[in-house]
Amino acid sequence: MHTAAHAFLSVLVAHGVDRVFQVPGESYIGLLDAVADFPQIDLVTCRHEAGAGFMACADGRLSRRPGVLMVSRGPGASNASIAIHTAQQDAIPLLMVVGQVPRKDLRREAFQEIDYRTMYGEIAKWVFEVTDPGQMAEVAYKAMRMATTGTPGPVVVSVPEDLQQQVVPQVSWRARAHDALAPSPEGLRRIHQLLLSAQRPLVIAGGALDVPGGREALQKFAQAWQLPVCVAFRRHDLFPNSHPLFVGDLGLANPALQIEQLHQSDLILALGTRLDDITSQNFSFPCYPQPEQPLVHCHPDPRVLGLHFATEVGLACQPKSLLQAIEPLPTGPVLYPDTRRAWLQQLRRTHEAIAAWPQRVAADGVRFFEVVRHLRSLASADLRLCLDAGTFAAPVYRHFGFDQVIYKVATRPAKRVGADALWDKAEQALFESLRRSGCEYEVSPGDGAFYGPKIEYSLKDAIGRVWQCGTIQVDFNMPERLGAEYVGEDNARHVPVMLHRAVLGSMERFIGILLENHAGALPTWLAPLQAVVLNISEHQADYAREVALKLQKSGFRVESDLRNEKITYKIREHSLQKLPYQIVVGDKEKAADLVAVRARGGEDLGQMTLDSFVAMLQRDCALADAGHTA
């Protein structure tokens, strides 16, 4: 029996699909039954739709054909939405099939019904809801094409459960290769001229070069023309990072010095990158919207060209084809002028300085760069090491759990007191202090106080809101107006310089910012109450008081809750307060001189001695302190 589900899957197989990721659900049981008739499909069962979605994204990225994900309606499709967003952001071909409510119940607020065209319309390339079983093969074909053409991305197909097992005629939708667009002769001629005349060229390599032969074509092209290569955000593997022509990546928080140097380029070749907000450093490199230098932008999706930046040459073709078509140098290796060689050396030195491991002493004795260096010496060349991400910011605010600090210098306002010479001196003092500290900063013209400029410390909290917090002001004017003097070493009278310093700003406001940043779950060292001791019954009241007293004498902020309430009620009540630890003592703990410990979030740490718990608390506070102040 050839069902609509069989028709859909046969087209996927014709396009090379050999793996489907899924979390079982009754809303697409017809598709699951049909998979059994396709032995070439490896059905991977997952426990959560987000995990299945990320696996499908990885499959799509590695195979360069759509990764396929099948989920149930409502909660299943909602859980998988993060994979749709990821595929859109990273240009990954992805097909998500969602089981939908029966057709008779559509748009009637049926149980777990969602209009997926509305839900995913802004982040998916194409969203389609099948209403005719005879459409299934056609829809599968279009979905595969839509996911892979132009800028690859996610496609969502919603399939009502009542049509999946309906019998349909067999239709052959064969997969046919399409010729890639070729660069125009005029475009090639113009690029060749620009390359010959450029003294400070720069290549920005992006994801469209992640095709068979793309990396090789890029490396051959860069070597032939001796071009420095930057890679776009999350595209480190496109070019060997140890290559003498590799000069870094354009990603999060590039140092200001590096970006300043890249602005000095006189030709940019953006090959296969969309020049999104991160790669373009929040649309500041190149200059938005008209770059200061000629911009050659090559991308297979014509919609990308000129979207954010005006181009000198825009080519809608595969960048691999462009690189292979550009004529080599007419006379072989060229002896570039000193400016060209110096340009490459400058970018390379800056990158090497950024990439160098810091020689800092770790509080726990483990220096991470030495660990990586040792792994590198042991591993083969094809090792792939996956690490978690981290952000490092200003030590003072980092100590309180703020990961991002924005420095701003607020300069002289229109209405002010004092001579311009004093303002010049004060502003330069602030600029120089930030430069010597290695801090990147912004300038807020005219936002200074009427008596002096200031540095503003703005914090970005856990959900991305920016709060202006501490300040430091250099004041040459008010001491003079107040008649303040001191006698210097020369026995002459001098006017002092006043520094107005507010590290936290308003204390009440800072506490509010701090609580919101942590959503009330303050780290152990900072929590006003670090632990509470709970007795199960009145028989353990004395022991609970003893435990609380010992912890207090050890320097911890601990209280006891001896109310005649059920232990579950007390645990639930204190959990709502987001205390770091709850200590439960019953008859067993009292008899064995132990405590039962629960960590925030309901994690059961089991029984332990009180000394062991004290040591754990000390480590908790010490590690947090070391991590935030290193």
Protein Blocks (a to p, Z undefined) as FASTA:
>chain_A
ZZfklmmmmmmmmnopabdcddddfklmmmmmmmmmmmkbccdddfbfklmmmmmmmmmm
mnopacdddddehjlmmmmmmmmmmmmmnopacddddddddfklgonlpghiacfklmmm
mmpmbdcddfbfklmmmmmmmmmmmmmgcjaddddddddfklmmpccddddddddddddd
dddfklmmmmmmmmmmpmbdcddddfklmcghklmmmmmmmmmnopacdddehilmmpcf
kbmkbgbjcdehiafklmmmmmmpcbdcdehiahiaklnoooiaccdfbdfbdcddddfb
lklgoklbccfbdcdddfklmmmmpccdfklpadddfklmmmmmmmmmmmmmmmpccfbd
dfklpafklmmmmmmmmpcfkbccdddddddddfklmmnopabdcdddddddfbdgdjfk
lmmmmmmmmmmmmmmnopacdddehiacfkbccdddddddfkopacdfbdcdddfklmmm
nopacddfkopacddddddddfklpfklmmmmmmmmnnopacfklmmblbdcddfblmlm
mmmmmmmmmmmmnopacdddfbfcdfklmmmmmmmnopabdcdddfklmmnopacdddeh
hiagbjadfklmmmmmmmmmmmmmmmmmZZ
